[in-house]
Amino acid sequence: MSKRKGTKKAAKRASKKRSASKASTKRAAIRTSAKTSSAARSSAKSGRKAAGLPAPRLRALPVYEFDAGGLLGYVRLTDPERGFEFSRCAGGRSLPTICKEVLSLRHYLARGQGGLLAPREEAECRGKVEKVGAMFRYDKVPRWPVTAAARYELLPKGGLDATFAFDFRKGLEAFEAGIETLLPGGQPRAYVHAGGRWVAAAAGPRLQRFYPRNMAVAGLIADGRWNGLRMAGLGLAVEPQGYDYPMVVVWDGHSGWALAQMALTEECSSVWVNGADRTMGLGLVGADVKARSAVTCRVQALLCRAEKLDDVLPHYREFVQQARTTRRR
């Protein structure tokens, strides 16, 4: 009996020793792994420091998806590609081209003074989503005494309406705000109604073509405000007949759908197509502004059915009537 008890005790002591040995081996392996991991992190940090590279990081980008009458896309509150994107259609509609940064505030211009991409890249921009759209505020643009607020509203029929409110701390001569839409899928055929008919607003890969409101406004284009484009190797072409309607239309005759970007004549100094940056633009205000004054402009981008280009004109007239009626209230 005592012999069996002794045997059991010896077996227990042997089992404890084996367990202790395993635990010791496991702790040693963990320490070795931790040292290896620490060394690897240290090596990675040293590599980044030696190469002058910043540490990797993750940043949340607020992105919202929308459906406006079968026009589908996204709105981004921060860079890259801040603003609205028209990406595709549903319900039998057809989008002539993908559009990014739709109706975005991109340039500040004044007599002899060019602020190309100044509000787009230099402003303190804050964006927030609203019930059926978004609002962006542009502050503290270096060398420009202007604060701007852009309020966007998605349209049930498929499109985007935008109101730009500018507040001026100081006066500026012949001020313009450049509103543009990017067409990243290439340069689709765009049209402007000029000289009593629709014309293809052709712009080569190194050209920006303007259609001014009148010849007085045409003089502004050559006053030095667009010199940044010339310095970048782009040519500036001004069509002397100007525009009949302040509107640029991208039209797909095969599908019978058009995307029209439009403004009010009294608020739009010129329209343009840029073949290098693949943009279509509207110049807003186009007048002297006084210190402590405010100016508001209205624009719209609309997807509409168009078997022929003239089918766009009723939509433009509806926009003009509604915008002017709202302004008189």
N, C-alpha and C positions, 0 to 999 in steps of 0.2 A: 504493500500500500504506500509506504513512504517513498519507495523507489519511483512509483508512477508520478507522485507529486513532484519529485525532483526533476523528473524528465519534462513535465509540463512547464515548470519554472524556467528551465533552460531554453525550451522552445520559445517562450514568451520573450526572454531576454534577446534571443537571436533575431526574432521578428522586429523588436524595437530597434535593434542596431541596423537592420536592413532598411527600415523606414527612415531612420535618421540619416542614413547614407544617401538614400534617394532624395530626401529634402535638401540636403547639403548640395548634392549635384545640381538640383533644379535651381537653387538660389544662385549658385555659381554661373549657371547658364544664363539666368536672367540678368545678372550683373554684367556678364560678357556682352549680351545682346544690347543692354542699355548703353554700355560704353561704345559699342559699334555704331548704334543709332546716333549717339551724341557726336561721335567722330564724323559720321556721315553728314549730320546737320552742320557741324562746324566747317567741314570741307566744302559743303554747298554754299554756305555764307561767304567763306573765303573766296570761292570761285566767283560769286556775284560781285563781291567787293573789288576783286582784281579786274573784272570786266567792266566795272562801273555800272552794273545793272541794278535796278530797284528790286526790292523783294516782291514776289508775286502777291496779288491781292484780288479779292472778289468784291464787286460793287453791284448793288441792286439797281436795276434800271426800271423805273415805273413805266410799264407798257400796257395800254388798254386797247382791246379790240372793239370795233364798232360795226354795226350794220345799219346803213342809212338808205332805206328803200331798195335794198339789193346791192348797193355799193358797199363793198367790204374793205376793211383796212385797219390801221392801227394809229394810235396817237402816243407819242413819246414825250415825256415832260423834260427829259434831259438829253444831252448828247450821247451817242452820235445820232445824227438825223433827227434832231428835235422837231416836233410838230406832227402834222398829219401825213399819213401815207394812204394813197388809194392803191390797193393791191390786186383786187379781182372783183368779179361781179357774180351775182346769182339771179335766179328767176328769169332767165332768158335774156338778160342784158349782156352787153359786151363792152369792156373797157378798152379804148383805143391804145392806151399806153399806161404802164405803171407810173405813178407819180409819187414823189417824195417831197417832204417839206412844202406841202401845198400852201400857197398864199403866205409864204414866210417873209418876215421883215428881214432883209439882208443888207441893204445899203442906205447910207445917208449921203446926200449930195447937196452942194450949195455952190454959189458962183465962185468958180476957180478953186473949189475945195472938194476933193473926193474922199469919201469914207467908204470905200468898197469893202463890204463884209464887216463893217464896224459894228453895227448892232448884232450881227450874227455871231461874231467871234470875240468881241471885246466887251460887250455889255454884261452887267450882272443880270441874268435872266432867271426869273422865277415863274414856274408854271403850276397850274392846278386844274384839276378836272372839275367841270361843272355838270349840271343835270343832263344836257344834251350837247356838250361840247367841251371847250377848255379855254383858259385865259392865260396869256403870257405877259409879263411886265418886264420892260427893258430899262434899266437904270445905269447911271454912271458910265456912259460911253465916253472914253477919253476924247477931249477936244470938241465934243458935241454937246451943247447946252439943251439937250432934248431928253424928255422922258416919254416913253411910249407904252401903251397898253393895247394888246391885240386880243379881242374877244371873238371866239369862233363858235358857230352853231351849226350842227349837222342838220341837213334838210331831209325831210321825210321822202321827197321825190328823188333823192340821190345827189348829194352835193354838199358844199360847205359855204356858209356865209360868214364873212369876217368884217368886223368894225375896228378900225385903227384910230386911236385917240392919241394925239401928240400934244404935249405941253412944253412950251419954250421958255427957258429962263432968260435968254437973250435973243435979240433979233437976228435973223439970217436972211441973206438975199437969195432969191430964187431957190428956195429949199425944195428938195425932192426926197421922197422915201421910196426906195426900190423894193417892190414886192415881187418875189419870184417863186416859181414852181420848178422843181427838178424833174427831168425826164431821163432816168438812169438807163432805161432799156435801149438807148440809142436816140437819134434825132428823128422822131416821126415827122410826117408832113404836117406842118402847121399853116394856118391860113389867117389872113387879115383882110377885112373889107376896106379897100382903099381905091380911090379914083372911080367909085361907082360900081365896083365889082370885087369878087373874091380873088385874091392873089396868093400864091404859095409864098410864104415868108421864108424863103430859102436862106440859110446861113451856113456857110462852109465851116470846116473844123477850126478856122482861125478868124472868125468874123462874128460881130454882133450887129444885127440889122435893126434900125429904129424906124418907127412910124410915128412922127410927132403929131400933136393936136393941130398945130399951125406953124407957120414959118418963124414966128416970134419964139416959140418954144424950141424950134429946131436949132436956134442959135445957142441955146443952153448946152446942147450936147457937145459943142465945140469949144466951150469956155474953159476947159481943163479939168472938169469934174470926172471925166472918164479916162484921164491920162494913165491910170493904173492898168487899164486894159492894154493901152498902146505899149506901155513899158513891158508888158508880158507877151508882146508880139501879136496882139489881136488887132484886126482892122475894124474901123467903125464906119458903117454905111448908113446914110440917112436918106430915106425915101421922100422926095420933095412933095409928093401929093399928100402925105400924111395918112392918118386913119379916118375912116368914115364913122366907125364905131370903136370905142376903146375896148377892144376885145381881141383875144387870140384863141383860135379854135384848132384843136387837134381832132381830125376827122378820119374815120375808117369807112370808106365808101363801100367796102365789101360787107361789113356787118351792119352798116347803117346807124352807127352810134358815134356821137361826138362828145368831146370834153371841152367846154368853153370856159375861159377865164375872162371876167368882165369887170368894168368899173363904170363910174359916171363921167361923162365928158368934162363937166366943170371941175372934177377932182383929179383927172388923169392927164398928165402932161404928155406922155408918150407910152407906146407899147413896144416891145422888142422880143427878138428871138436870138439866143446866143448859141452858136454851134459848138464852141469849145467846151463850155460848162454844161451844155445841153439843158438850157433853161428857157422859159418864156416868162416875160416880166411886164410889170405895170409901174410907171412912175407916178406917184401920188403927190398931190399938192401943187408943185410947180409954180410957186408964187413967193413973194417976199412975206416974211412973218415977223411980227413985232414981239418984243420982250413981254413976258408974262401973258402971252396969248395962247389959245388952244385951237386946234383944228381936228376935225373928225372926218374920216373917209370910209366909204363902204365898198367892198368888193365881193365877188362871188365866183366859185368854181362849180360848174354844174354838168352832170352827165345827162345827156338828152338824146332822144331818138331823132335822127336826121338822115332821111333818105337822100337829101341834097343839102348843101350848106345853108341855103336860105331858110331851112326849117329851124335853124338856131335863132333867127331874129325874133320870133314871137317870145321866146324865153328871155332874150335880152330886154325887150320892151317891158315885159312883166317885172323883171328885176328893177328897171329904172323907175317905173311907176310906184312900185312898193317902197323903194328906197327913198324917193323924194317925198312920198306921202308921210312916211315915218319921220323924216327929218323936219317937216313942217309942224309936227305935233309939239 
